[in-house]
């Protein structure tokens, strides 16, 4: 099912992606989270969903993630936003699309409104985490952690079974990508899903995103007992139901 492709976006950079192609059809564009990739359940779910609905589909793996080229520690929000923009222009071209952003992917999705406001017809956020680098990481770092990050340029943050190399340039770049004070005038269909037991990103972040879109047909769906990823079969079914509702309003 997953047939990965690569697109060269510069002399030294290749980005891995998944796609279905249906000429002149609405596209679903999936943007994954921080240090995630296209091997998880969500990209496959949305690819199958798009094929059943005969819609175009694109999932993008940013540089330094998965099998895309580049080092993770060289990446940042500005760079990943730009990569998403380039790949959309090359693959989706002039087609209209719905953005589906998971965690950090929702932040990158919000940034795309600057470039594609007329093509974006809907936005579905999953555990949306805009500005998480400053608000949920840096502000919670101890003085010692901040000192080490500045001194060495990177701090290896342990979280559960994972270790995240958080660079100081990533934190500083996050400050240049503030979105929670924006007003986005697009008249889109907006649905934000958040797990009631999300221990990574508080529900308030989805509520903050909702406020950016005053002209949208908007709603928040709190998934009972849902975690941050919402990747279980049951939760993916709920997400697909909400995505279907957005599509039915557009097509």
WOJOKA-V223498 format. One record per residue. N is the residue number from 0. RES is the residue in three letters. SS is DSSP state (H for helix, E for strand, - for the rest). PHI is phi as a letter, one per 20 degrees, with the letter a starting at -180 (999 if undefined). NEAR is the number of other C-alpha atoms within 12 Angstrom. Layout:
N | RES | SS | PHI | NEAR
N | RES | SS | PHI | NEAR
This chain:
0 | UNK | - | 999 | 14
1 | UNK | - | e | 22
2 | UNK | - | d | 17
3 | UNK | - | f | 25
4 | UNK | E | c | 22
5 | UNK | E | c | 24
6 | UNK | E | c | 30
7 | UNK | E | e | 20
8 | UNK | - | d | 27
9 | UNK | - | b | 15
10 | UNK | - | g | 10
11 | UNK | - | d | 13
12 | UNK | - | c | 24
13 | UNK | E | d | 27
14 | UNK | E | d | 36
15 | UNK | E | e | 33
16 | UNK | E | b | 41
17 | UNK | E | d | 38
18 | UNK | E | b | 36
19 | UNK | E | d | 34
20 | UNK | - | d | 24
21 | UNK | - | c | 22
22 | UNK | - | g | 17
23 | UNK | - | l | 17
24 | UNK | - | d | 26
25 | UNK | - | g | 34
26 | UNK | E | d | 42
27 | UNK | E | d | 48
28 | UNK | E | d | 52
29 | UNK | E | d | 47
30 | UNK | E | d | 49
31 | UNK | - | f | 45
32 | UNK | - | e | 39
33 | UNK | - | f | 40
34 | UNK | - | l | 32
35 | UNK | - | d | 29
36 | UNK | - | a | 32
37 | UNK | - | e | 36
38 | UNK | - | e | 25
39 | UNK | - | f | 24
40 | UNK | H | f | 24
41 | UNK | H | f | 35
42 | UNK | H | g | 38
43 | UNK | H | f | 30
44 | UNK | H | g | 34
45 | UNK | H | f | 45
46 | UNK | H | f | 37
47 | UNK | H | f | 25
48 | UNK | H | g | 29
49 | UNK | H | f | 33
50 | UNK | H | f | 23
51 | UNK | H | f | 16
52 | UNK | - | e | 24
53 | UNK | - | l | 22
54 | UNK | - | d | 31
55 | UNK | E | f | 34
56 | UNK | E | b | 41
57 | UNK | E | b | 46
58 | UNK | E | c | 46
59 | UNK | E | d | 50
60 | UNK | E | d | 43
61 | UNK | - | f | 47
62 | UNK | - | g | 40
63 | UNK | - | m | 27
64 | UNK | - | d | 30
65 | UNK | - | l | 26
66 | UNK | - | d | 26
67 | UNK | - | f | 32
68 | UNK | - | f | 26
69 | UNK | - | n | 25
70 | UNK | - | e | 20
71 | UNK | H | g | 29
72 | UNK | H | f | 24
73 | UNK | H | e | 25
74 | UNK | - | e | 32
75 | UNK | - | a | 36
76 | UNK | H | f | 40
77 | UNK | H | f | 28
78 | UNK | H | f | 28
79 | UNK | H | f | 41
80 | UNK | H | f | 34
81 | UNK | H | f | 27
82 | UNK | H | f | 36
83 | UNK | H | g | 42
84 | UNK | H | g | 29
85 | UNK | H | f | 26
86 | UNK | H | f | 34
87 | UNK | H | g | 40
88 | UNK | H | f | 23
89 | UNK | H | e | 20
90 | UNK | H | e | 34
91 | UNK | - | e | 35
92 | UNK | - | l | 22
93 | UNK | - | e | 19
94 | UNK | - | f | 28
95 | UNK | - | f | 33
96 | UNK | E | b | 41
97 | UNK | E | d | 49
98 | UNK | E | e | 48
99 | UNK | E | d | 49
100 | UNK | E | d | 46
101 | UNK | E | d | 45
102 | UNK | - | l | 43
103 | UNK | H | f | 40
104 | UNK | H | g | 41
105 | UNK | H | f | 43
106 | UNK | H | f | 44
107 | UNK | H | f | 45
108 | UNK | H | f | 47
109 | UNK | H | g | 47
110 | UNK | H | f | 38
111 | UNK | H | f | 39
112 | UNK | H | f | 33
113 | UNK | H | f | 22
114 | UNK | H | d | 19
115 | UNK | H | c | 28
116 | UNK | - | g | 24
117 | UNK | - | e | 20
118 | UNK | - | e | 30
119 | UNK | E | e | 37
120 | UNK | E | d | 33
121 | UNK | E | b | 43
122 | UNK | E | b | 52
123 | UNK | E | d | 50
124 | UNK | E | d | 51
125 | UNK | E | c | 52
126 | UNK | - | l | 48
127 | UNK | - | g | 46
128 | UNK | - | c | 45
129 | UNK | - | f | 45
130 | UNK | - | m | 37
131 | UNK | H | f | 37
132 | UNK | H | f | 33
133 | UNK | H | e | 25
134 | UNK | H | f | 22
135 | UNK | H | d | 21
136 | UNK | H | d | 30
137 | UNK | H | g | 28
138 | UNK | H | f | 15
139 | UNK | H | e | 15
140 | UNK | - | f | 23
141 | UNK | - | f | 14
142 | UNK | H | g | 12
143 | UNK | H | f | 13
144 | UNK | H | f | 24
145 | UNK | H | f | 25
146 | UNK | H | f | 16
147 | UNK | H | f | 19
148 | UNK | H | f | 26
149 | UNK | H | f | 21
150 | UNK | H | f | 14
151 | UNK | H | e | 16
152 | UNK | - | n | 21
153 | UNK | E | b | 23
154 | UNK | E | c | 28
155 | UNK | E | e | 20
156 | UNK | E | e | 22
157 | UNK | E | e | 14
158 | UNK | E | b | 13
159 | UNK | - | m | 9
160 | UNK | - | e | 7
161 | UNK | E | d | 12
162 | UNK | E | c | 13
163 | UNK | E | d | 21
164 | UNK | E | f | 28
165 | UNK | E | e | 36
166 | UNK | E | e | 31
167 | UNK | H | f | 30
168 | UNK | H | f | 28
169 | UNK | H | f | 34
170 | UNK | H | f | 35
171 | UNK | H | f | 23
172 | UNK | H | f | 24
173 | UNK | H | g | 34
174 | UNK | H | f | 22
175 | UNK | H | e | 19
176 | UNK | - | d | 31
177 | UNK | - | f | 26
178 | UNK | - | c | 31
179 | UNK | - | f | 29
180 | UNK | - | d | 16
181 | UNK | - | e | 20
182 | UNK | - | c | 22
183 | UNK | - | d | 27
184 | UNK | - | e | 19
185 | UNK | - | g | 26
186 | UNK | - | e | 23
187 | UNK | - | d | 33
188 | UNK | E | e | 36
189 | UNK | E | c | 43
190 | UNK | E | c | 41
191 | UNK | E | d | 42
192 | UNK | E | d | 48
193 | UNK | E | b | 43
194 | UNK | E | f | 36
195 | UNK | - | f | 25
196 | UNK | - | d | 19
197 | UNK | - | f | 27
198 | UNK | - | e | 19
199 | UNK | - | d | 28
200 | UNK | - | c | 33
201 | UNK | - | f | 27
202 | UNK | - | g | 32
203 | UNK | H | g | 27
204 | UNK | H | f | 34
205 | UNK | H | f | 42
206 | UNK | H | f | 28
207 | UNK | H | f | 27
208 | UNK | H | f | 42
209 | UNK | H | g | 37
210 | UNK | H | f | 25
211 | UNK | H | f | 26
212 | UNK | - | d | 31
213 | UNK | - | f | 20
214 | UNK | - | e | 16
215 | UNK | - | e | 25
216 | UNK | E | e | 25
217 | UNK | E | c | 29
218 | UNK | E | a | 27
219 | UNK | E | d | 31
220 | UNK | E | d | 28
221 | UNK | E | e | 30
222 | UNK | E | e | 29
223 | UNK | - | g | 17
224 | UNK | - | m | 17
225 | UNK | - | f | 29
226 | UNK | - | e | 27
227 | UNK | - | f | 32
228 | UNK | - | f | 38
229 | UNK | - | l | 36
230 | UNK | - | e | 28
231 | UNK | - | f | 20
232 | UNK | H | g | 16
233 | UNK | H | f | 17
234 | UNK | H | f | 29
235 | UNK | H | f | 28
236 | UNK | H | f | 20
237 | UNK | H | f | 27
238 | UNK | H | f | 38
239 | UNK | H | f | 31
240 | UNK | H | f | 20
241 | UNK | H | f | 31
242 | UNK | H | f | 37
243 | UNK | H | f | 26
244 | UNK | H | f | 23
245 | UNK | H | f | 31
246 | UNK | H | f | 32
247 | UNK | H | f | 16
248 | UNK | H | e | 16
249 | UNK | H | e | 24
250 | UNK | - | e | 19
